[in-house]
């Protein structure tokens, strides 16, 4: 089965962590769009490895090469847009000892049960977080298209271990709260080269959590909160093609994601309807929700309020501590020590990936299930 997301706007991802290259094919892009490649490369740079002590030391330029889909003027021409990103800094020898001893927490055992020894184990193969690089390429394009429609998408580190950031001001839908939310988004966008946080003091605490795990030869997980503003009401479809469905399915394609909640999420289980329901009001001649506990979605359809969700990501599975496993060739217990270059926390580099997948999901939903006012270029 292909690794493909989307219905009208589709993205197929190919390659392995240590293959010659990785990449994607994007189908369904509107034609006549000029892609700002400098902005694409800048966005992809936020995900790239080797940015600091909190990431893997593996260095990859992550330079996208577009091989089809553009006309002579550099505009999208309506045909599939294909991109490759070459792998230039691989160390496959680091994975010799896990060829038959699966790493706890990884997909190794499940891949072995499905494909046997034919599975490319190096760097995690097709299961690797390396495959999020082409997702960021495709997402950067979707972000540009949505921006032209007045849509802004931003994510930040909600927490790393026990270190927490301020939450987005998205549970109210007043002009004052929307202004505060815009300020928070601007703060995050000014600090994209470091940890993506709203409160600068949270960054130091999070780096402390990561360093503590690294020195203990361990890893740490965290949460990412994402918001989209500027979406009109009416995008999405009931039942199985709702905005929550589309986003959840695609977000779970990001390696390491283990949970998602929209709006108040699991907090709603401890609330009464009188507390959770968002009353409606008239603003500028339109009906809008006064609060936003629903996270901008009701019945699978956008309400026009900020679309808000939060995800949980597990700690990096590759840790330097000895772990118990099984030698699959002899079916006997084996102790495993994982070598190689790994992030002590994968959450930090996943922030732009969440933004990218959100942009692709929203653009696809807008094209597939638009509101009465059809998607139009401004």
MARTIVO-29305 format. One record per residue (C-alpha): residue in one letter; x, y, z. Coordinates in steps of 0.001 Angstrom, whole numbers, padded with zeros to 6 digits, always signed. Example, Ala and Ser with C-alpha at 12.3 -4.5 7.8 and 13.67 -1.06 7.14 Angstrom:
<recs>
a+012300-004500+007800/s+013670-001060+007140/
</recs>
This chain:
<recs>
x+000000+000000+000000/x+001309+003490-000786/x+002161+005927+001998/x-000384+008501+000825/x-002511+011129+002538/x-005329+013290+001200/x-008351+012973-001072/x-008273+015903-003510/x-004798+017126-002589/x-002736+013965-002165/x+000830+013513-000966/x+002681+010212-001464/x+005934+009803+000457/x+008713+007442-000637/x+012202+006373+000433/x+013992+005078+003520/x+016200+006735+006095/x+019394+005426+004452/x+018246+005091+000830/x+019790+007223-001892/x+017015+009769-001482/x+013605+010345+000025/x+010810+012420-001448/x+007166+012942-002242/x+004711+013343-005090/x+002001+015996-004656/x-001126+015725-006796/x-004080+018108-006944/x-002237+021390-006445/x-004036+024320-008086/x-002191+025411-011224/x-000512+028764-011719/x+001002+029010-008217/x+004455+030527-007840/x+006313+028672-005106/x+008630+030708-002910/x+011502+028217-002661/x+013430+030368-000189/x+010466+030203+002178/x+010193+026441+001588/x+013874+025894+002466/x+013599+028117+005533/x+010602+026145+006767/x+012326+022801+006132/x+015373+024060+008027/x+013313+024130+011222/x+012944+020330+011044/x+016471+019542+009859/x+018787+017630+012237/x+021938+018897+013920/x+020571+022223+015184/x+021737+021952+018787/x+022547+019680+021706/x+018873+018735+021935/x+018874+017031+018492/x+020733+014240+016718/x+024208+015226+015445/x+023363+013759+012018/x+023804+016572+009492/x+021585+016730+006413/x+021211+019749+004131/x+017626+018706+003282/x+017772+020576-000025/x+014650+019761-002087/x+015047+019039-005791/x+011857+019500-007818/x+011898+017112-010767/x+008410+017695-012211/x+005231+019689-011783/x+006438+023175-012731/x+006233+024951-016088/x+008980+026955-017772/x+008100+029987-015634/x+008339+028044-012383/x+004561+027919-011818/x+002599+024813-010849/x+001188+023405-014068/x-001534+021064-012786/x+000522+017870-013089/x+001942+015966-010099/x+004786+017839-008425/x+007625+015464-007518/x+010459+016299-005149/x+013497+014371-003945/x+015742+015067-000948/x+019078+013265-001024/x+020428+011411+002002/x+024042+012469+002351/x+025112+011584+005909/x+024223+007981+006711/x+026055+005507+008969/x+024450+002163+008195/x+027065+000243+010226/x+025380+001569+013384/x+022472-000794+012719/x+024286-004114+012196/x+023564-005306+015730/x+019794-004819+015379/x+019310-006730+012134/x+017792-009615+014081/x+017330-008124+017566/x+014373-005677+017489/x+014709-002407+019380/x+012094-001964+022134/x+009662+000830+021266/x+010488+000698+017547/x+008669-000814+014574/x+011441-003403+014029/x+009515-006400+015354/x+006268-005490+013568/x+008136-004900+010287/x+009823-008298+010718/x+006459-010039+011225/x+005183-008382+008024/x+008187-008501+005683/x+010768-010730+007333/x+014435-010003+006706/x+013585-007992+003560/x+012794-004966+005725/x+015377-002142+005485/x+016335-001770+009136/x+018911+001015+008632/x+017853+004155+010443/x+014338+002783+010815/x+013843+002444+007058/x+010497+003778+005864/x+009306+004105+009468/x+011956+006728+010225/x+011239+010299+011238/x+013544+011167+008317/x+010451+010738+006115/x+008943+013865+007663/x+011347+016000+005575/x+009287+015582+002363/x+006142+016186+004412/x+007619+019553+005404/x+008358+020314+001749/x+004746+019617+000763/x+003406+021380+003851/x+005450+024507+003152/x+003690+024805-000196/x+000269+024294+001396/x+001110+026938+004006/x+001854+029447+001224/x-001460+028721-000495/x-003443+028992+002741/x-001649+032207+003689/x-002979+033769+000477/x-006453+032945+001798/x-005768+034603+005143/x-005122+031380+007082/x-002310+031220+009639/x-001046+027989+011236/x+001313+027838+014207/x+002425+025192+016686/x+004504+025306+019841/x+005915+022983+022471/x+003136+022693+025022/x+005411+020707+027315/x+008583+018640+027430/x+008518+016256+030359/x+007501+018344+033368/x+008383+021708+031740/x+005276+023447+030344/x+004672+026472+028133/x+001748+028920+028163/x-001229+027619+026177/x-002681+029350+023125/x-005348+031943+023963/x-007888+030126+021810/x-010657+029105+024217/x-012324+032487+023945/x-013467+033955+020624/x-013566+037657+021434/x-011629+040376+019576/x-009362+040713+022621/x-008536+036996+022765/x-007937+036869+019025/x-005494+039772+019336/x-003650+037987+022148/x-003554+034811+020075/x-002098+036743+017140/x+000604+038106+019448/x+001422+034594+020684/x+001730+033325+017116/x+004012+036240+016232/x+006191+035440+019255/x+006597+031837+018139/x+007401+032840+014561/x+010162+035171+015778/x+011938+032331+017571/x+011717+029471+015070/x+015494+028901+015146/x+015342+027787+018806/x+012633+025985+020727/x+009127+026980+019625/x+007574+028418+022783/x+005352+031330+023769/x+006981+031951+027154/x+010756+032324+026767/x+011363+030998+030289/x+009793+027675+029279/x+012576+027117+026747/x+015284+026935+029411/x+013244+024534+031523/x+012567+022294+028502/x+016241+022218+027525/x+016950+021196+031104/x+014530+018272+030821/x+016147+017160+027549/x+019678+017449+028916/x+018745+015525+032048/x+017398+012674+029914/x+020441+012751+027608/x+022913+012558+030497/x+020952+009619+031914/x+021262+007852+028525/x+017505+008150+028261/x+014919+010205+026348/x+011864+012336+027108/x+008486+012970+025446/x+006169+015945+025313/x+003147+017651+023799/x+002631+020024+020873/x-000276+022453+020589/x-001361+023715+017161/x-003784+026419+016081/x-005151+027570+012725/x-006790+030980+012410/x-008626+032593+009514/x-010556+029497+008424/x-014149+030196+007350/x-017031+028287+008861/x-018388+025371+006839/x-015302+023343+005833/x-015514+019609+006432/x-018111+016866+006350/x-020129+014894+008934/x-019289+011431+010179/x-016141+009988+008625/x-014768+012962+006703/x-014948+015514+009503/x-012089+017857+010250/x-011153+015883+013358/x-011114+012661+011324/x-008920+014106+008578/x-006487+015764+010956/x-006249+012789+013314/x-005612+010310+010502/x-002850+012437+009014/x-001297+013589+012288/x-000900+009966+013341/x+001257+009547+010238/x+003947+011526+012080/x+006239+009005+013816/x+005986+009140+017594/x+002479+010607+017882/x+000408+008652+020421/x-002552+010909+021214/x-004595+013880+020002/x-007326+016059+021484/x-009339+018933+020026/x-010337+022023+021975/x-010812+021105+025629/x-010379+017466+024633/x-010248+015013+027534/x-010968+017855+029935/x-014552+017735+028609/x-015068+014421+030379/x-015010+016336+033661/x-017282+019220+032574/x-021029+019812+032413/x-022779+020789+029217/x-023455+024236+030630/x-019686+024700+030994/x-018597+023068+027757/x-021156+024385+025258/x-020042+027422+023257/x-022854+030036+023169/x-023380+031952+019945/x-023377+035695+019419/x-023660+038169+016543/x-020427+039868+015498/x-020208+042118+012428/x-023538+040774+011215/x-022502+037116+011473/x-023266+034308+013924/x-020091+033231+015729/x-019292+031162+018848/x-018511+033366+021844/x-016192+030735+023364/x-014209+027967+021733/x-014178+024874+023922/x-014961+022860+020779/x-011656+023881+019239/x-013214+025376+016114/x-015024+022217+014979/x-018625+021020+015481/x-020069+018006+013684/x-016822+017655+011765/x-017261+021131+010248/x-015328+024297+011033/x-017121+026985+013071/x-014912+029900+012033/x-013318+030078+015490/x-009617+029155+015851/x-009056+025476+015116/x-007137+024103+018107/x-005690+020705+018900/x-002920+019183+020979/x-000901+016009+020447/x+001164+013778+022712/x+004480+012363+021483/x+006328+009485+023063/x+009957+009599+024218/x+012527+008677+021556/x+012642+004879+021385/x+016395+004703+020675/x+018179+005099+024004/x+021727+004166+025016/x+020746+002064+028012/x+020894-001753+027689/x+017404-003129+027049/x+015850-006564+027015/x+014910-007976+023612/x+014890-011247+021628/x+017258-012700+019039/x+014710-013493+016319/x+017077-015888+014522/x+017315-018187+017545/x+014220-017088+019491/x+016155-016583+022690/x+016533-013632+025069/x+019080-010998+024099/x+020306-007753+025571/x+020490-004830+023166/x+022453-001599+023238/x+021391+000893+020572/x+024237+002722+018870/x+024108+005607+016403/x+022941+009215+016458/x+019536+009893+017966/x+017489+012769+019360/x+017070+012634+023138/x+013701+014294+022414/x+011942+014042+019054/x+009239+016533+020018/x+011319+019668+019338/x+011821+018899+015631/x+008234+017708+015201/x+006731+021210+015632/x+007106+022249+011949/x+006003+018751+010893/x+002733+019241+012780/x+002284+022627+011068/x+003003+021030+007675/x+000585+018129+008088/x-002067+020507+009438/x-001689+022754+006398/x-001962+019802+004006/x-005007+018462+005869/x-006821+021810+005931/x-006094+022597+002296/x-007267+019145+001218/x-010442+019485+003306/x-011084+022963+001879/x-010768+021618-001669/x-012738+018428-000939/x-015476+019687+001402/x-015715+023467+000942/x-018225+025809+002517/x-020972+027320+000370/x-018488+029998-000669/x-016157+027829-002749/x-012387+028026-002435/x-011343+030917-004642/x-008010+032594-005250/x-007972+036144-003995/
</recs>
